[in-house]
């Protein structure tokens, strides 16, 4: 290989990597049409279908509207009421109060332009009511001919469509009658999780239990339970995030159990707030919500597996106060990198060469950022509180060092 071929291949490789990285940075709106099965002898007078969505947005976005058009196979399924300005139903969805729609010659047109960003914890976009005709053989088709987001979204992908091509649209079935070939609905593998949490010694904080990947799985009743390491934390009480949910918490020793029922089916997002109280201590220690269990009543049998993803709960001990300086009270969990804060300066020791540092407050706000060109203390004024230093080495290794400052 001569030098020209080498540089050409290197350039092609670089452009390919840059293109892949650019593609990964797109804000994507995923849209999914609810699919239903009916018995030939039990066709409903009218059938409601829901349209759900989810966002994948690595960049800042403001999803507040969309412009959609859908063509129906009118010999088998038709929207009602026909030729009406109210052909969609937005109650209980993010489109509520802002929908403009029409149904002309078998095409449903929906334009929603809200003044504010949608409540993205609600994954129901809108609903439409249809008549499923008895002459239907085995399925009724719909073709989305347009689905554009009005603000902050680069790409729209219809999840039902074969191939999920973002340029050409495909027809697919949303209604099935019993036949020799029945396509089962896709089960959802839901996730129950909580984010990392920090608590000062002998104080309280709230752990948020979240539910993910729910989509159209109809979850309205069930029980959440876990064990608590009561040598570290105790549970004060439990609250429901949504006023539509009624809960009965039982706290007995190391066991927590919360029975819940909701007037509305649960959507992805926070469902429970658990008020935790840290025991008094002088050291720093970590725990989690132990052995989580989520038992549900799933009326449409659309839930597959359940995944538990619970992050750590860190309790910072209360050490003796130094009347002459500010000091670091928490020992970070990294063997090769350490830090110390005194008299408005931050000393960092590491076996690796360091390139930069960022310091975040307990709420996640960035309070300081700087390059680390030389091994010397960083001058930074920090008030009393909990911080996390994110230190990046020249080898791109990143260490996150939690620490506490008192005055």
Rosetta blueprint (number, residue, H / E / L):
1 X L
2 X L
3 X H
4 X H
5 X H
6 X H
7 X H
8 X H
9 X H
10 X H
11 X H
12 X H
13 X H
14 X H
15 X H
16 X H
17 X H
18 X H
19 X H
20 X H
21 X H
22 X H
23 X H
24 X H
25 X L
26 X L
27 X E
28 X E
29 X E
30 X E
31 X E
32 X E
33 X E
34 X L
35 X L
36 X E
37 X E
38 X E
39 X L
40 X H
41 X H
42 X H
43 X L
44 X L
45 X L
46 X L
47 X E
48 X E
49 X E
50 X E
51 X E
52 X E
53 X E
54 X E
55 X E
56 X E
57 X E
58 X L
59 X L
60 X L
61 X L
62 X L
63 X L
64 X L
65 X E
66 X E
67 X E
68 X E
69 X E
70 X E
71 X E
72 X E
73 X L
74 X L
75 X L
76 X L
77 X E
78 X E
79 X E
80 X E
81 X L
82 X L
83 X L
84 X L
85 X L
86 X L
87 X L
88 X E
89 X E
90 X L
91 X L
92 X L
93 X L
94 X L
95 X L
96 X L
97 X L
98 X L
99 X E
100 X E
101 X E
102 X E
103 X E
104 X E
105 X L
106 X L
107 X E
108 X E
109 X E
110 X E
111 X E
112 X E
113 X E
114 X L
115 X L
116 X L
117 X L
118 X L
119 X L
120 X L
121 X L
122 X L
123 X L
124 X E
125 X E
126 X E
127 X E
128 X E
129 X E
130 X E
131 X E
132 X E
133 X L
134 X L
135 X L
136 X L
137 X L
138 X L
139 X E
140 X E
141 X E
142 X E
143 X E
144 X E
145 X E
146 X E
147 X E
148 X E
149 X E
150 X L
151 X L
152 X L
153 X L
154 X L
155 X E
156 X E
157 X E
158 X E
159 X L
160 X L
161 X L
162 X H
163 X H
164 X H
165 X L
166 X L
167 X L
168 X L
169 X L
170 X L
171 X E
172 X E
173 X E
174 X E
175 X E
176 X E
177 X E
178 X L
179 X L
180 X L
181 X L
182 X L
183 X L
184 X L
185 X L
186 X L
187 X L
188 X E
189 X E
190 X E
191 X E
192 X E
193 X E
194 X E
195 X L
196 X L
197 X E
198 X E
199 X E
200 X E
201 X L
202 X L
203 X L
204 X E
205 X E
206 X E
207 X E
208 X E
209 X E
210 X E
211 X E
212 X E
213 X L
214 X L
215 X L
216 X L
217 X L
218 X L
219 X E
220 X E
221 X E
222 X E
223 X E
224 X E
225 X E
226 X E
227 X E
228 X L
229 X L
230 X L
231 X L
232 X L
233 X E
234 X E
235 X E
236 X E
237 X E
238 X E
239 X E
240 X E
241 X L
242 X L
243 X L
244 X L
245 X E
246 X E
247 X E
248 X E
249 X E
250 X E
251 X E
252 X E
253 X L
254 X L
255 X E
256 X E
257 X E
258 X E
259 X E
260 X E
261 X E
262 X E
263 X L
264 X L
265 X L
266 X L
267 X L
268 X L
269 X E
270 X E
271 X E
272 X E
273 X E
274 X E
275 X E
276 X E
277 X E
278 X E
279 X L
280 X L
281 X L
282 X L
283 X L
284 X L
285 X E
286 X E
287 X E
288 X L
289 X L
290 X E
291 X E
292 X E
293 X E
294 X E
295 X E
296 X E
297 X E
298 X E
299 X L
300 X L
301 X L
302 X L
303 X E
304 X E
305 X E
306 X E
307 X E
308 X E
309 X E
310 X E
311 X L
312 X L
313 X E
314 X E
315 X E
316 X E
317 X L
318 X L
319 X L
320 X L
321 X L
322 X L
323 X L
324 X L
325 X L
326 X L
327 X E
328 X E
329 X L
330 X L
331 X L
332 X L
333 X L
334 X L
335 X L
336 X L
337 X E
338 X E
339 X E
340 X E
341 X E
342 X E
343 X L
344 X L
345 X E
346 X E
347 X E
348 X E
349 X E
350 X E
351 X L
352 X L
353 X L
354 X E
355 X E
356 X E
357 X E
358 X E
359 X E
360 X E
361 X E
362 X L
363 X L
364 X L
365 X L
366 X E
367 X E
368 X E
369 X E
370 X E
371 X E
372 X L
373 X L
374 X L
375 X L
376 X L
377 X L
378 X E
379 X E
380 X L
381 X L
382 X L
383 X L
384 X L
385 X E
386 X E
387 X E
388 X E
389 X E
390 X E
391 X E
392 X E
393 X E
394 X L
395 X L
396 X L
397 X L
398 X E
399 X E
400 X E
401 X E
402 X E
403 X E
404 X E
405 X E
406 X E
407 X L
